[in-house]
Amino acid sequence: MIKRTEYLDQLLSFREKRLIKVVTGIRHCGKSALLDSYREELLKSGVEESQIISVNFRGRRI
């Protein structure tokens, strides 16, 4: 997996802001991987697993 540190750092910089964060991009560009990395960082910083809500839509075809 390619670490997208620039994007992860941007996402982390808005962590305490009471804003909705939207991650957009074309298919297979790494959006889910970025959010998985963000989740890992939250857990490392002491956020409890029960405080993180994750919905997986990977593989869903319409």
N, CA, C and O atoms as a Maestro MAE file, in Angstrom:
{
 s_m_m2io_version
 :::
 2.0.0
}

f_m_ct {
 s_m_title
 :::
 protein
 m_atom[248] {
  # First column is atom index #
  i_m_mmod_type
  r_m_x_coord
  r_m_y_coord
  r_m_z_coord
  i_m_residue_number
  s_m_chain_name
  s_m_pdb_residue_name
  s_m_pdb_atom_name
  i_m_atomic_number
  :::
  1 25 0.844 -1.183 0.000 1 A "MET " " N  " 7
  2 3 0.000 0.000 0.000 1 A "MET " " CA " 6
  3 2 0.886 1.243 0.000 1 A "MET " " C  " 6
  4 15 1.881 1.310 0.721 1 A "MET " " O  " 8
  5 25 0.519 2.201 -0.800 2 A "ILE " " N  " 7
  6 3 1.233 3.471 -0.872 2 A "ILE " " CA " 6
  7 2 0.719 4.381 0.230 2 A "ILE " " C  " 6
  8 15 -0.483 4.633 0.324 2 A "ILE " " O  " 8
  9 25 1.622 4.872 1.063 3 A "LYS " " N  " 7
  10 3 1.237 5.803 2.129 3 A "LYS " " CA " 6
  11 2 1.057 7.193 1.532 3 A "LYS " " C  " 6
  12 15 1.986 7.738 0.935 3 A "LYS " " O  " 8
  13 25 -0.097 7.752 1.685 4 A "ARG " " N  " 7
  14 3 -0.413 9.100 1.190 4 A "ARG " " CA " 6
  15 2 -0.264 10.083 2.341 4 A "ARG " " C  " 6
  16 15 -1.249 10.621 2.847 4 A "ARG " " O  " 8
  17 25 0.979 10.310 2.747 5 A "THR " " N  " 7
  18 3 1.220 11.110 3.952 5 A "THR " " CA " 6
  19 2 0.728 12.549 3.819 5 A "THR " " C  " 6
  20 15 0.256 13.128 4.797 5 A "THR " " O  " 8
  21 25 0.831 13.130 2.633 6 A "GLU " " N  " 7
  22 3 0.378 14.512 2.462 6 A "GLU " " CA " 6
  23 2 -1.124 14.621 2.716 6 A "GLU " " C  " 6
  24 15 -1.581 15.528 3.412 6 A "GLU " " O  " 8
  25 25 -1.883 13.693 2.149 7 A "TYR " " N  " 7
  26 3 -3.330 13.707 2.333 7 A "TYR " " CA " 6
  27 2 -3.702 13.342 3.768 7 A "TYR " " C  " 6
  28 15 -4.625 13.923 4.339 7 A "TYR " " O  " 8
  29 25 -2.989 12.386 4.346 8 A "LEU " " N  " 7
  30 3 -3.261 11.996 5.725 8 A "LEU " " CA " 6
  31 2 -2.980 13.157 6.668 8 A "LEU " " C  " 6
  32 15 -3.751 13.404 7.595 8 A "LEU " " O  " 8
  33 25 -1.888 13.866 6.440 9 A "ASP " " N  " 7
  34 3 -1.564 15.025 7.277 9 A "ASP " " CA " 6
  35 2 -2.643 16.103 7.176 9 A "ASP " " C  " 6
  36 15 -2.990 16.733 8.175 9 A "ASP " " O  " 8
  37 25 -3.172 16.314 5.966 10 A "GLN " " N  " 7
  38 3 -4.245 17.301 5.800 10 A "GLN " " CA " 6
  39 2 -5.487 16.875 6.575 10 A "GLN " " C  " 6
  40 15 -6.123 17.684 7.251 10 A "GLN " " O  " 8
  41 25 -5.814 15.611 6.467 11 A "LEU " " N  " 7
  42 3 -6.981 15.088 7.169 11 A "LEU " " CA " 6
  43 2 -6.795 15.209 8.681 11 A "LEU " " C  " 6
  44 15 -7.722 15.596 9.393 11 A "LEU " " O  " 8
  45 25 -5.617 14.882 9.165 12 A "LEU " " N  " 7
  46 3 -5.329 14.975 10.593 12 A "LEU " " CA " 6
  47 2 -5.354 16.421 11.089 12 A "LEU " " C  " 6
  48 15 -5.724 16.677 12.234 12 A "LEU " " O  " 8
  49 25 -4.963 17.361 10.236 13 A "SER " " N  " 7
  50 3 -4.956 18.769 10.654 13 A "SER " " CA " 6
  51 2 -6.370 19.299 10.900 13 A "SER " " C  " 6
  52 15 -6.545 20.278 11.625 13 A "SER " " O  " 8
  53 25 -7.372 18.665 10.306 14 A "PHE " " N  " 7
  54 3 -8.756 19.077 10.494 14 A "PHE " " CA " 6
  55 2 -9.477 18.224 11.529 14 A "PHE " " C  " 6
  56 15 -10.693 18.336 11.684 14 A "PHE " " O  " 8
  57 25 -8.751 17.383 12.229 15 A "ARG " " N  " 7
  58 3 -9.361 16.433 13.161 15 A "ARG " " CA " 6
  59 2 -10.242 17.102 14.210 15 A "ARG " " C  " 6
  60 15 -11.348 16.629 14.471 15 A "ARG " " O  " 8
  61 25 -9.785 18.165 14.800 16 A "GLU " " N  " 7
  62 3 -10.525 18.816 15.889 16 A "GLU " " CA " 6
  63 2 -11.572 19.811 15.399 16 A "GLU " " C  " 6
  64 15 -12.338 20.348 16.199 16 A "GLU " " O  " 8
  65 25 -11.611 20.057 14.107 17 A "LYS " " N  " 7
  66 3 -12.606 20.986 13.563 17 A "LYS " " CA " 6
  67 2 -13.947 20.271 13.461 17 A "LYS " " C  " 6
  68 15 -14.018 19.118 13.035 17 A "LYS " " O  " 8
  69 25 -14.983 20.953 13.847 18 A "ARG " " N  " 7
  70 3 -16.329 20.374 13.809 18 A "ARG " " CA " 6
  71 2 -16.922 20.567 12.414 18 A "ARG " " C  " 6
  72 15 -17.942 21.232 12.233 18 A "ARG " " O  " 8
  73 25 -16.256 19.971 11.450 19 A "LEU " " N  " 7
  74 3 -16.679 20.018 10.059 19 A "LEU " " CA " 6
  75 2 -16.824 18.595 9.546 19 A "LEU " " C  " 6
  76 15 -16.186 17.673 10.054 19 A "LEU " " O  " 8
  77 25 -17.650 18.426 8.556 20 A "ILE " " N  " 7
  78 3 -17.739 17.134 7.885 20 A "ILE " " CA " 6
  79 2 -16.593 17.053 6.896 20 A "ILE " " C  " 6
  80 15 -16.390 17.958 6.087 20 A "ILE " " O  " 8
  81 25 -15.854 15.974 6.967 21 A "LYS " " N  " 7
  82 3 -14.743 15.774 6.046 21 A "LYS " " CA " 6
  83 2 -15.226 14.903 4.888 21 A "LYS " " C  " 6
  84 15 -15.828 13.852 5.108 21 A "LYS " " O  " 8
  85 25 -14.964 15.338 3.663 22 A "VAL " " N  " 7
  86 3 -15.375 14.598 2.471 22 A "VAL " " CA " 6
  87 2 -14.129 14.239 1.685 22 A "VAL " " C  " 6
  88 15 -13.330 15.108 1.336 22 A "VAL " " O  " 8
  89 25 -13.968 12.949 1.408 23 A "VAL " " N  " 7
  90 3 -12.835 12.474 0.615 23 A "VAL " " CA " 6
  91 2 -13.403 12.005 -0.712 23 A "VAL " " C  " 6
  92 15 -14.223 11.088 -0.757 23 A "VAL " " O  " 8
  93 25 -12.966 12.638 -1.791 24 A "THR " " N  " 7
  94 3 -13.483 12.294 -3.115 24 A "THR " " CA " 6
  95 2 -12.347 11.870 -4.031 24 A "THR " " C  " 6
  96 15 -11.177 12.141 -3.759 24 A "THR " " O  " 8
  97 25 -12.701 11.212 -5.103 25 A "GLY " " N  " 7
  98 3 -11.718 10.809 -6.102 25 A "GLY " " CA " 6
  99 2 -12.292 9.746 -7.007 25 A "GLY " " C  " 6
  100 15 -13.361 9.193 -6.752 25 A "GLY " " O  " 8
  101 25 -11.560 9.471 -8.070 26 A "ILE " " N  " 7
  102 3 -11.999 8.446 -9.008 26 A "ILE " " CA " 6
  103 2 -11.886 7.070 -8.368 26 A "ILE " " C  " 6
  104 15 -11.279 6.919 -7.308 26 A "ILE " " O  " 8
  105 25 -12.465 6.080 -9.008 27 A "ARG " " N  " 7
  106 3 -12.411 4.716 -8.486 27 A "ARG " " CA " 6
  107 2 -10.960 4.245 -8.372 27 A "ARG " " C  " 6
  108 15 -10.128 4.537 -9.232 27 A "ARG " " O  " 8
  109 25 -10.681 3.528 -7.316 28 A "HIS " " N  " 7
  110 3 -9.375 2.879 -7.089 28 A "HIS " " CA " 6
  111 2 -8.214 3.869 -6.972 28 A "HIS " " C  " 6
  112 15 -7.091 3.559 -7.370 28 A "HIS " " O  " 8
  113 25 -8.483 5.064 -6.424 29 A "CYS " " N  " 7
  114 3 -7.392 6.028 -6.264 29 A "CYS " " CA " 6
  115 2 -6.827 6.037 -4.846 29 A "CYS " " C  " 6
  116 15 -5.854 6.742 -4.578 29 A "CYS " " O  " 8
  117 25 -7.435 5.247 -3.914 30 A "GLY " " N  " 7
  118 3 -6.883 5.153 -2.568 30 A "GLY " " CA " 6
  119 2 -7.699 5.817 -1.483 30 A "GLY " " C  " 6
  120 15 -7.189 6.040 -0.385 30 A "GLY " " O  " 8
  121 25 -8.944 6.138 -1.755 31 A "LYS " " N  " 7
  122 3 -9.787 6.792 -0.736 31 A "LYS " " CA " 6
  123 2 -9.970 5.900 0.484 31 A "LYS " " C  " 6
  124 15 -9.820 6.362 1.615 31 A "LYS " " O  " 8
  125 25 -10.291 4.639 0.271 32 A "SER " " N  " 7
  126 3 -10.499 3.715 1.395 32 A "SER " " CA " 6
  127 2 -9.196 3.477 2.153 32 A "SER " " C  " 6
  128 15 -9.199 3.390 3.381 32 A "SER " " O  " 8
  129 25 -8.097 3.372 1.437 33 A "ALA " " N  " 7
  130 3 -6.799 3.184 2.082 33 A "ALA " " CA " 6
  131 2 -6.443 4.401 2.936 33 A "ALA " " C  " 6
  132 15 -5.895 4.258 4.029 33 A "ALA " " O  " 8
  133 25 -6.754 5.592 2.437 34 A "LEU " " N  " 7
  134 3 -6.521 6.819 3.200 34 A "LEU " " CA " 6
  135 2 -7.344 6.816 4.484 34 A "LEU " " C  " 6
  136 15 -6.831 7.156 5.550 34 A "LEU " " O  " 8
  137 25 -8.601 6.439 4.390 35 A "LEU " " N  " 7
  138 3 -9.453 6.410 5.577 35 A "LEU " " CA " 6
  139 2 -9.037 5.302 6.541 35 A "LEU " " C  " 6
  140 15 -9.185 5.457 7.753 35 A "LEU " " O  " 8
  141 25 -8.520 4.193 6.025 36 A "ASP " " N  " 7
  142 3 -7.979 3.145 6.896 36 A "ASP " " CA " 6
  143 2 -6.760 3.666 7.664 36 A "ASP " " C  " 6
  144 15 -6.599 3.382 8.851 36 A "ASP " " O  " 8
  145 25 -5.908 4.427 6.979 37 A "SER " " N  " 7
  146 3 -4.738 5.028 7.636 37 A "SER " " CA " 6
  147 2 -5.170 6.033 8.697 37 A "SER " " C  " 6
  148 15 -4.588 6.091 9.779 37 A "SER " " O  " 8
  149 25 -6.191 6.819 8.383 38 A "TYR " " N  " 7
  150 3 -6.722 7.798 9.327 38 A "TYR " " CA " 6
  151 2 -7.258 7.088 10.568 38 A "TYR " " C  " 6
  152 15 -7.023 7.528 11.693 38 A "TYR " " O  " 8
  153 25 -7.967 6.004 10.358 39 A "ARG " " N  " 7
  154 3 -8.508 5.203 11.462 39 A "ARG " " CA " 6
  155 2 -7.378 4.688 12.353 39 A "ARG " " C  " 6
  156 15 -7.479 4.739 13.579 39 A "ARG " " O  " 8
  157 25 -6.304 4.191 11.735 40 A "GLU " " N  " 7
  158 3 -5.139 3.707 12.496 40 A "GLU " " CA " 6
  159 2 -4.541 4.824 13.340 40 A "GLU " " C  " 6
  160 15 -4.186 4.609 14.499 40 A "GLU " " O  " 8
  161 25 -4.430 6.022 12.760 41 A "GLU " " N  " 7
  162 3 -3.882 7.165 13.500 41 A "GLU " " CA " 6
  163 2 -4.778 7.548 14.672 41 A "GLU " " C  " 6
  164 15 -4.285 7.885 15.749 41 A "GLU " " O  " 8
  165 25 -6.084 7.496 14.466 42 A "LEU " " N  " 7
  166 3 -7.012 7.797 15.557 42 A "LEU " " CA " 6
  167 2 -6.834 6.796 16.697 42 A "LEU " " C  " 6
  168 15 -6.798 7.184 17.865 42 A "LEU " " O  " 8
  169 25 -6.724 5.517 16.362 43 A "LEU " " N  " 7
  170 3 -6.546 4.491 17.393 43 A "LEU " " CA " 6
  171 2 -5.225 4.683 18.136 43 A "LEU " " C  " 6
  172 15 -5.171 4.520 19.355 43 A "LEU " " O  " 8
  173 25 -4.155 5.029 17.403 44 A "LYS " " N  " 7
  174 3 -2.847 5.271 18.026 44 A "LYS " " CA " 6
  175 2 -2.892 6.440 18.994 44 A "LYS " " C  " 6
  176 15 -2.182 6.455 19.999 44 A "LYS " " O  " 8
  177 25 -3.743 7.430 18.680 45 A "SER " " N  " 7
  178 3 -3.804 8.635 19.515 45 A "SER " " CA " 6
  179 2 -4.732 8.475 20.718 45 A "SER " " C  " 6
  180 15 -4.922 9.418 21.486 45 A "SER " " O  " 8
  181 25 -5.312 7.283 20.882 46 A "GLY " " N  " 7
  182 3 -6.122 7.044 22.064 46 A "GLY " " CA " 6
  183 2 -7.619 7.026 21.854 46 A "GLY " " C  " 6
  184 15 -8.369 6.845 22.813 46 A "GLY " " O  " 8
  185 25 -8.075 7.209 20.628 47 A "VAL " " N  " 7
  186 3 -9.505 7.137 20.358 47 A "VAL " " CA " 6
  187 2 -9.933 5.678 20.495 47 A "VAL " " C  " 6
  188 15 -9.272 4.782 19.972 47 A "VAL " " O  " 8
  189 25 -11.025 5.447 21.190 48 A "GLU " " N  " 7
  190 3 -11.515 4.084 21.399 48 A "GLU " " CA " 6
  191 2 -12.149 3.539 20.115 48 A "GLU " " C  " 6
  192 15 -12.758 4.280 19.342 48 A "GLU " " O  " 8
  193 25 -11.993 2.248 19.910 49 A "GLU " " N  " 7
  194 3 -12.587 1.570 18.752 49 A "GLU " " CA " 6
  195 2 -14.093 1.828 18.672 49 A "GLU " " C  " 6
  196 15 -14.647 1.988 17.584 49 A "GLU " " O  " 8
  197 25 -14.744 1.867 19.831 50 A "SER " " N  " 7
  198 3 -16.194 2.066 19.864 50 A "SER " " CA " 6
  199 2 -16.613 3.474 19.429 50 A "SER " " C  " 6
  200 15 -17.792 3.713 19.167 50 A "SER " " O  " 8
  201 25 -15.666 4.398 19.351 51 A "GLN " " N  " 7
  202 3 -15.971 5.766 18.939 51 A "GLN " " CA " 6
  203 2 -15.848 5.963 17.427 51 A "GLN " " C  " 6
  204 15 -16.156 7.038 16.913 51 A "GLN " " O  " 8
  205 25 -15.403 4.939 16.725 52 A "ILE " " N  " 7
  206 3 -15.186 5.038 15.283 52 A "ILE " " CA " 6
  207 2 -16.274 4.247 14.564 52 A "ILE " " C  " 6
  208 15 -16.484 3.063 14.830 52 A "ILE " " O  " 8
  209 25 -16.947 4.914 13.666 53 A "ILE " " N  " 7
  210 3 -17.973 4.266 12.856 53 A "ILE " " CA " 6
  211 2 -17.420 4.121 11.448 53 A "ILE " " C  " 6
  212 15 -16.939 5.086 10.855 53 A "ILE " " O  " 8
  213 25 -17.492 2.922 10.926 54 A "SER " " N  " 7
  214 3 -16.971 2.654 9.598 54 A "SER " " CA " 6
  215 2 -17.990 1.850 8.801 54 A "SER " " C  " 6
  216 15 -18.523 0.851 9.284 54 A "SER " " O  " 8
  217 25 -18.253 2.294 7.583 55 A "VAL " " N  " 7
  218 3 -19.165 1.589 6.693 55 A "VAL " " CA " 6
  219 2 -18.386 1.221 5.445 55 A "VAL " " C  " 6
  220 15 -17.776 2.085 4.815 55 A "VAL " " O  " 8
  221 25 -18.401 -0.048 5.085 56 A "ASN " " N  " 7
  222 3 -17.626 -0.533 3.953 56 A "ASN " " CA " 6
  223 2 -18.539 -0.757 2.753 56 A "ASN " " C  " 6
  224 15 -19.423 -1.614 2.785 56 A "ASN " " O  " 8
  225 25 -18.319 0.014 1.700 57 A "PHE " " N  " 7
  226 3 -19.081 -0.151 0.464 57 A "PHE " " CA " 6
  227 2 -18.217 -0.739 -0.646 57 A "PHE " " C  " 6
  228 15 -18.644 -0.767 -1.800 57 A "PHE " " O  " 8
  229 25 -17.033 -1.201 -0.332 58 A "ARG " " N  " 7
  230 3 -16.138 -1.780 -1.346 58 A "ARG " " CA " 6
  231 2 -16.785 -3.005 -1.981 58 A "ARG " " C  " 6
  232 15 -17.407 -3.826 -1.307 58 A "ARG " " O  " 8
  233 25 -16.626 -3.099 -3.264 59 A "GLY " " N  " 7
  234 3 -17.132 -4.263 -3.973 59 A "GLY " " CA " 6
  235 2 -18.606 -4.177 -4.309 59 A "GLY " " C  " 6
  236 15 -19.148 -5.083 -4.943 59 A "GLY " " O  " 8
  237 25 -19.256 -3.123 -3.904 60 A "ARG " " N  " 7
  238 3 -20.677 -2.962 -4.161 60 A "ARG " " CA " 6
  239 2 -20.867 -2.485 -5.604 60 A "ARG " " C  " 6
  240 15 -20.225 -1.528 -6.038 60 A "ARG " " O  " 8
  241 25 -21.728 -3.140 -6.320 61 A "ARG " " N  " 7
  242 3 -21.999 -2.744 -7.706 61 A "ARG " " CA " 6
  243 2 -23.442 -2.284 -7.826 61 A "ARG " " C  " 6
  244 15 -24.358 -2.883 -7.262 61 A "ARG " " O  " 8
  245 25 -23.614 -1.227 -8.559 62 A "ILE " " N  " 7
  246 3 -24.966 -0.691 -8.762 62 A "ILE " " CA " 6
  247 2 -25.373 -0.942 -10.208 62 A "ILE " " C  " 6
  248 15 -26.476 -0.575 -10.612 62 A "ILE " " O  " 8
  :::
 }
 m_bond[247] {
  # First column is bond index #
  i_m_from
  i_m_to
  i_m_order
  :::
  1 1 2 1
  2 2 3 1
  3 3 4 2
  4 3 5 1
  5 5 6 1
  6 6 7 1
  7 7 8 2
  8 7 9 1
  9 9 10 1
  10 10 11 1
  11 11 12 2
  12 11 13 1
  13 13 14 1
  14 14 15 1
  15 15 16 2
  16 15 17 1
  17 17 18 1
  18 18 19 1
  19 19 20 2
  20 19 21 1
  21 21 22 1
  22 22 23 1
  23 23 24 2
  24 23 25 1
  25 25 26 1
  26 26 27 1
  27 27 28 2
  28 27 29 1
  29 29 30 1
  30 30 31 1
  31 31 32 2
  32 31 33 1
  33 33 34 1
  34 34 35 1
  35 35 36 2
  36 35 37 1
  37 37 38 1
  38 38 39 1
  39 39 40 2
  40 39 41 1
  41 41 42 1
  42 42 43 1
  43 43 44 2
  44 43 45 1
  45 45 46 1
  46 46 47 1
  47 47 48 2
  48 47 49 1
  49 49 50 1
  50 50 51 1
  51 51 52 2
  52 51 53 1
  53 53 54 1
  54 54 55 1
  55 55 56 2
  56 55 57 1
  57 57 58 1
  58 58 59 1
  59 59 60 2
  60 59 61 1
  61 61 62 1
  62 62 63 1
  63 63 64 2
  64 63 65 1
  65 65 66 1
  66 66 67 1
  67 67 68 2
  68 67 69 1
  69 69 70 1
  70 70 71 1
  71 71 72 2
  72 71 73 1
  73 73 74 1
  74 74 75 1
  75 75 76 2
  76 75 77 1
  77 77 78 1
  78 78 79 1
  79 79 80 2
  80 79 81 1
  81 81 82 1
  82 82 83 1
  83 83 84 2
  84 83 85 1
  85 85 86 1
  86 86 87 1
  87 87 88 2
  88 87 89 1
  89 89 90 1
  90 90 91 1
  91 91 92 2
  92 91 93 1
  93 93 94 1
  94 94 95 1
  95 95 96 2
  96 95 97 1
  97 97 98 1
  98 98 99 1
  99 99 100 2
  100 99 101 1
  101 101 102 1
  102 102 103 1
  103 103 104 2
  104 103 105 1
  105 105 106 1
  106 106 107 1
  107 107 108 2
  108 107 109 1
  109 109 110 1
  110 110 111 1
  111 111 112 2
  112 111 113 1
  113 113 114 1
  114 114 115 1
  115 115 116 2
  116 115 117 1
  117 117 118 1
  118 118 119 1
  119 119 120 2
  120 119 121 1
  121 121 122 1
  122 122 123 1
  123 123 124 2
  124 123 125 1
  125 125 126 1
  126 126 127 1
  127 127 128 2
  128 127 129 1
  129 129 130 1
  130 130 131 1
  131 131 132 2
  132 131 133 1
  133 133 134 1
  134 134 135 1
  135 135 136 2
  136 135 137 1
  137 137 138 1
  138 138 139 1
  139 139 140 2
  140 139 141 1
  141 141 142 1
  142 142 143 1
  143 143 144 2
  144 143 145 1
  145 145 146 1
  146 146 147 1
  147 147 148 2
  148 147 149 1
  149 149 150 1
  150 150 151 1
  151 151 152 2
  152 151 153 1
  153 153 154 1
  154 154 155 1
  155 155 156 2
  156 155 157 1
  157 157 158 1
  158 158 159 1
  159 159 160 2
  160 159 161 1
  161 161 162 1
  162 162 163 1
  163 163 164 2
  164 163 165 1
  165 165 166 1
  166 166 167 1
  167 167 168 2
  168 167 169 1
  169 169 170 1
  170 170 171 1
  171 171 172 2
  172 171 173 1
  173 173 174 1
  174 174 175 1
  175 175 176 2
  176 175 177 1
  177 177 178 1
  178 178 179 1
  179 179 180 2
  180 179 181 1
  181 181 182 1
  182 182 183 1
  183 183 184 2
  184 183 185 1
  185 185 186 1
  186 186 187 1
  187 187 188 2
  188 187 189 1
  189 189 190 1
  190 190 191 1
  191 191 192 2
  192 191 193 1
  193 193 194 1
  194 194 195 1
  195 195 196 2
  196 195 197 1
  197 197 198 1
  198 198 199 1
  199 199 200 2
  200 199 201 1
  201 201 202 1
  202 202 203 1
  203 203 204 2
  204 203 205 1
  205 205 206 1
  206 206 207 1
  207 207 208 2
  208 207 209 1
  209 209 210 1
  210 210 211 1
  211 211 212 2
  212 211 213 1
  213 213 214 1
  214 214 215 1
  215 215 216 2
  216 215 217 1
  217 217 218 1
  218 218 219 1
  219 219 220 2
  220 219 221 1
  221 221 222 1
  222 222 223 1
  223 223 224 2
  224 223 225 1
  225 225 226 1
  226 226 227 1
  227 227 228 2
  228 227 229 1
  229 229 230 1
  230 230 231 1
  231 231 232 2
  232 231 233 1
  233 233 234 1
  234 234 235 1
  235 235 236 2
  236 235 237 1
  237 237 238 1
  238 238 239 1
  239 239 240 2
  240 239 241 1
  241 241 242 1
  242 242 243 1
  243 243 244 2
  244 243 245 1
  245 245 246 1
  246 246 247 1
  247 247 248 2
  :::
 }
}
